[in-house]
Amino acid sequence: MARKAGIIGGGVIGGGWAARFLLNGWDVVVFDPDPEAPRKVGEVIANARKALPALSDGPMPAEGRLSFAGTITEAVEGADYIQESVSERLDLKHRVFAQIQQVAPDTPIGSSTSGFKPSELQQNAANPATIFVAHPFNPVYLLPLAEVVPSAKSDPALIEAAKETLREIGMFPLHVRKEIDAHIADRFLEAVWREALWLVKDGIATTEEIDEAIRMGFGLRWGQMGLFETYRVAGGEAGMKHFMAQFGPCLTWPWTKLMDVPEFNDELVDLIAGQSDAQSGMYTIRELERIRDQNLIGFLRVLKERNWGAGKVLLEHDARRKAALPAPAAGDGPMETARMTVLPGWIDYNGHMTESRYLFAASETSDAFLRHIGADIAYVGTGYSYYTAETHIMHLGEARLGDALTGTVQVLAADEKRLHIFIRILKDGEAVATLEQMLLHVDMKAGKTCAAPQAIRDRLMPIAAAHAGLPRPEAAGRAVGQRK
């Protein structure tokens, strides 16, 4: 049975939370008095459906059910986790918490607040121990960071459980050890924002030039190394101590106006807004969101390939999902061994999954089967493996970005040296491609075929015997160009 997340507030952040939970298999109930909330949340979720699966190298879970409640009570009743994302007004948040705790006094309540401390949120609450800060970053469905901030009144066990919930939906809970206004990340953003306003006001730079300075330079470094690791590298072989000695004296120079704020008036607003319109006004907000998402996907996947930064979080989330999948079993038909999602890099100029990726999908399917019979990476380390000697692929349908695929193996024949299999790549239960393969067991050092050990045959041959009773695929043995 799917768990339930109650989402209070359906704006950009609340909609992002709804998408993050929904696409990770949770049932989601949203409350927002805005009559346009279903449309707005629906548009956020539509963007998330195009983006989030592209970060996973395994199958997404079955999507949960989305509904909209007419009251806070309806939204949170029976919820396993509650996320509050209403406007940044403390009195409003207090009223919301009071209503929530009338029916869900013991349920974890994370607040998306970017500024309030948890002790402020907990004031006069029926059960302050369940209220904490869980501050995300937009887009919530792609960026993993959530600043988790408890107070002295928080229940430590509940906080740990909440952090685990966030990990389960692919987020990185950063436990902030002491509560402070604006937490950690927004304090950096506020400092940069103030300096940027001065640069524009004083005519030093335009909004576009400031954005170029960030995205063409240090922003790329920060995205994969952060601040201190970046400066450690800048210190050369001597490291951080050398960097501090070299640049520390600069701290006394009057470079910035970080403690001073330009007067916030119509003139400043018009100046900033006008430059921003000139910079980006040719795009709608939804177009900018999609451009942002695709850029983030590319950046995050590069980090994932290197098991670095936010990419490490994505790999760990994939591993968690993979561990939860049922182990392959022979059953009454071909053995399901792999589940995959069609990723952006799998698509060709026609918008379809490219041929090389069907071969990759087949490789994932056969590799999983080989692991099942004991020919895994540890076995390869002993100097033996199965090599693919022949492959015949038939394209029967089309797969597109985001499609969920399943790979199955049917053993057509097997002996001590040979393994003849038929692979089906399925979409919605129908084959979009089939591949017939002959694999040979090889002594890699000698470069020759040899008999597989008895331990592998003991796992392989019962599957071959079970599959002997299955109908032989019509395409098995088919020659290239043969009429269908």
N, C-alpha and C positions, 0 to 999 in steps of 0.2 A: 504494500500500500504506500502510495506516494506521500511524502511529508508535505505539510502546508506552511507557506510563508505568507504572513499578513503584511502588506505594503501600505503604509499610511502616507499619502501624498503621491500624486501621479505626474509630477513634472519631469524634467530631463533626468534628474538623479533618481527619483522614485521609479520612473519608467525603466531606467538602466538596471536598477536592482531587480525589478520584476522580470526583465529579460534574462538576467544572469541566473536567477533561481529557476525560471520556467525552462530554459534550454538545458539546465542540468537536472531535469526530471522532477522538480518540485511542483506541486499545485500552488498556484498563486492567486490570492484574492486582494484586489486593490480597492482602497477607499480614497476618493477625492471628490469633493462637492462640485468641482467644475464639470458642467455638462459635456465639455469637450474632452474630458479625460480619456474616455475609451479610444477616441481617434488619436490623441497625442501619444498615449502609451502604445497603441497599435503601431504607429509609425516608428517609434523607437524599437519595438520588438521586431518589426520587419527588417530594419537595418541590422539588428543583432543576428537574425537568422541568416543573413548573407555573410556576416563577418565572423562570428564566434566559431562556427564549425571549421573555418579555415585555419584555426590555430591548433586543432587537434589532429593527431595522426592515427587516431582510432575512431570508433563509432561514437557519435553522440548518444546519450540515453534517450529513451522515448520522451518526447516533450510532455511536460505536465499540463494541467488544465488551467486556463486563465479565466477568471471571472471578476466582476466588479460588484462591490457591495454598496448598499444604500446607507449603511451606518458603520461607524468604527467597530461597534460590537460585533456585527456580522463578519467584518473583515478579520478580526483577531480571534474569534471564538474557535477553539480547537487548533490554533496555530502552534507549530513547533518553534517558530522563530518569527519575530516581528521587527520590521525596519521602518523607522519614522523618518520622513523626508519632507516635512512641512516647512513653511517659510521660517526664516531666522528671527523669530519673535519668541522670547522666553515665555511670556504669558500664554501664548498659543500652544507651545510645546507642553507646558504644565497641564493645560486643559486636556490635551490629547492623551498624555500619560495617565491622567486620572480616569478618563473614560476607558482606556485599555485595561487598567488594573482592576476595574470593577468586574471584569469577566475573565481576565488572564493575569492574575496577580503574580504568578510564578514563572511566566514565560519570559525568556530573554528579549529585551527591547534595545536594539541598536539604534542610535541616532546618527543621521548623516550630517549633523551640525559641523560647520567648518570653524566655528568660533567659540561656542559655549563649552565650558568645562563640565565634566560629569557631575561634580558636586552641585553645580548650578542647576543642571537638569533634574537632579534628584530631590530638590527642595520640596518639602511637604508631600512627597510621594507616599502612597500606601505601602509600597515595598521598594525602597530605593536600591536595594541590593541587585535588582534585575535590570536596572537602567545604566547604560554605558554608551560611550561614543564609538561608533563604527563609521569613520569618515572615509568615503571612497573618492575616486577621481574619475572624471568624465572622459571617455565613455565607460561607465561602470561595467558594461558587459565585456570589455576588452582589457582594460588596465587592471592589473591584479591587486594594487595596493589598497589596503583598508587600514587606517590608523585606528587601533583599538585602544581606547583610553578608559581605564577604570578609575574609581576613587577609593578612598579608605572604606567607604560603606559598601563597595561592590563585593559580591560573592565570588571568591577566587575560582571555585569549581565551575560556577556558571560562566565566568569569563573564559576559562579554558575550553569549555564545551562550545561556546560561541566561536572561538577561534578555530576549532575543529570544523564547525559548520561552514565557516568561510573557506577553509582549505578544501572542503568537499565540493564547493562550487567553483574551485579554481582560483581563489584569491590568495593574496599574501597578507596575513594579518600582522601588522607591525605593532607590537605591544609597547605603548608609550608608558615609560616607567613612572613619570610624574605628570600630573595634569598641569596644563599651562594654556593660556589663551592662544587660540589658533593652532594648537598642537605642534607638529614639527614642520611638515611640508609647506603649509600655507604661510608660515613665518618667512620662509625663503621667498615664496612667491610675492608676498607683500613687500619685501625689501626691493625685489627686482621691479615690481610694479611702480613703487614710489619713484625710484630712480628714472624709470622709463617716462613717467609723466613729466618730470623735470626736463628731461632731454627734449621732449616734444615742445613743452611750454617755452623753453629757452631758445627754440629754433635750432638746436644742435642736430636733431635727426627727426625724420618722419616716422610714423607708425610702421611703414613698410621697411625702412632701413633698420629699425630696431629689430623687427622680426627676422630680417636677413642676417643680422649679426648673430642671432641666437641659432637659427636653423642651419646656417652655413658653417658655424664654428663650434662653440662650446656646448651647444645643445646636443650635438651628436655625441660628444664625449660623455656628457652627463647621462645620456640615455643608457649607456652600457657600463659606465664606471663610477657614476656619481661624482661627488665633490672631492672627498679626501683621497680616494684612490687615483683620481685624475691628477691631483697635485703631487701625490707621491711619485708618480711617473715623471712629472715635470721636474722633480728634484734630481733626476738622473740617478747614477749608481749609488750616490750617497743617500738617496731616499728623502723621506719627509723632513728630517732634521736639516738637511741642506736647503730644502725649499723654504722652511720657516726662517732660517738664518738669512736667506737671500731676499725674501719678500716681506718678512715680518716688519721691518721698519716702515714699509709703505702704509701700515695701519695708522700711522700718526699723520699721514699726509691728508689734506682736506680734499680728497677726491670726490666724495659722494655727499649727498644731502639726505642720507637715509633717515635721519632723525627729524627732518623737516618736511613738511607736506605742502605742496602748492595749493593755493586757495582753490577750493572746489566751487566753481561758478559756471554760468552759462557759456562764457567765453571759452573756458577750458573744455567743457563738454562738446561744444560745437567744433573746436579745433581737432580733438581726438576723433569724434564721430565722422567728421568730414574726411579726414585722412584715411580712416578705416574704410569708408564707403568707396573712396578712390582706389584703395588697395584691393578690396575683395567684393565690392558691390555687384560685380558681374555674375556672381554665383548666388544661388539661394542657400538658405541655411541647411536644408536637407542635402543639397549637392556638396556643400562643404563637409558635412558629417560623413558622407560616403567617401569623399576624397581622403579625409582624415583616417577613416577606418581602414581603407586599403593601404595607405602608407604605414599605419601602425602594424597591420598584419605582416607586411614585408619586413619591417624592422624587427618585430617580435620573432618571426620565424628564423631570421638570421641568428638572433640570440639563442633561439632554441637549438639550432644546429650545432652551436658551440657550447651548449649547456652552461650558459652564462646569464647572470642577472635575471631579468624577468623570464627569460627563456628556460631557466632551470625550474621555475614554478610550473611552466607549461609541461615540461617533461615529467615532473613529479605527478601532475594531475593526470596525464596520460597513463602513467604507470598504475595509479590508483584505480582508474577505470578498467585497465587491462586485467588487473588482479581480481576485479569483481566479476569478470566474464566467466561463464561456465566453461569448464575444461572440455576439450573435444571428446566426443563419444560416438561410437560407431552407430548405434541406434538401428533404425529400420531402413535407412537410406544413406545417401552420400554424407560424409562427415563434414559438418561445418567447422572450419578451423580459423577463419579470419573475418573480421568486420572492419570496414574502412569507410572513409569519407573522401569524396572527390575534392581535392584541394586546388587553389588557383594555379599552382605550378603544373598541374596535370592537364590543363586545358590547352588546346591548339588554336590556330587562327580561325577555325570554324566554330569555336565555342564548345567543342566536344572534348571528351577525354581522349588524349592522344595515344597512339598505338603503344609507345614505350611504357606507358603507365598501365596498360592492360597486362603487359609482361611483368611489370613490377607487382601488380595486384596478384598475379599468379604466383610470383616468387614468394610474396608474403604468405599466401595460402599453402604452398608446398613446404615452405620453411617451418610453418607451424605444425604441419603434419609430421615432418621429420623430427621436430623437437618432441612430439608426442610419442614417437617410437624409440626415442633415446638418441637420435643422431643430432644432438644439439651442439652448441658452440664448445662445450667442454669436451664432447666426443671428437670434434674436429681438431681440438688441441692435442689429441693423441696421435694425429697423423692420418686419420681416415675420414672419409666423407662420401656423400652421394653427389655425383656430378650429373647435370642435365646433358644428355647426349642428343636428344631430338625434341623439338617443340613444334606443334602445329596449332595455329590460332585461327579461330573463326569469329568474325564480328557479326553479332546478331541484332544488336540494338545500339542505343546511344546513351551515354552517361554524361551528365553536366555538373557544373560546379555545385557542391553541397550535397549531391546525391549520396545516399547511404548504400554501400555495397557489401555483399556477403560472399565469401569464397568457400566453396565446398570441394572435397576430394572424394573420388570414387576409385578404388583400387581395381584395375582391370586384370592385372596379373602380377605375381611376385615370386621370386625365387631367391636363392642365396646371394646372387649378384645383381639381379635386375629388379626394377620397380617401375611398373607401367601404370600410370594414373591418368584420370580424366578430371580436369578442373572446370568448374562452372563459376563464373563471376555473375552474381545475381543482383538485380535491382527490383525491389518490390516483388520478390519471389520469381521473377522471370530472368532468364539468362540474357545478358547483354554481350557476353563473349564466352566461348569455351576454348580450352587449351588441352591438347593431348600431349603427354610428355613421357619420354623414356629416360629413367635415371639409372646410372650405374654406380655400384659401390666400388670405391677406389682407394688403393693404398697411395697416398699422395707423394710419399717419398720415392716409391718405386715408379710412380706414374703408370700403374697398371690396375686393372680391375682385380678384385679379390672378393672372397666370400665375406658377407657381413657376419659379425659375431652372433652367437646364439641368443644373447640377451636382446638384441634388436629384432632378430627373427621371431623370438617368442612374443613380442608385442605386435609385429607386423602381420604375421601369418593368420592369426585369428580375425584380424580386420579383413584381410584378403578373402578368407573363407566366408565371412559374413557378406561381403560385397559380391561374391560369386553368384549369389541368388538374385541380385538386382538386374533389371533389364539393361542390356548393353546399349550405351548411347548410340543413336543413329549416326552421329558424326564420328564415332571412333573408327579409326582406320581410313578415314576419308582422304582422298588424294587432293592436292591443290588443283583448283579449277574444275573438279568433278561437279556435275550438275546436282543441285539439291533435290 
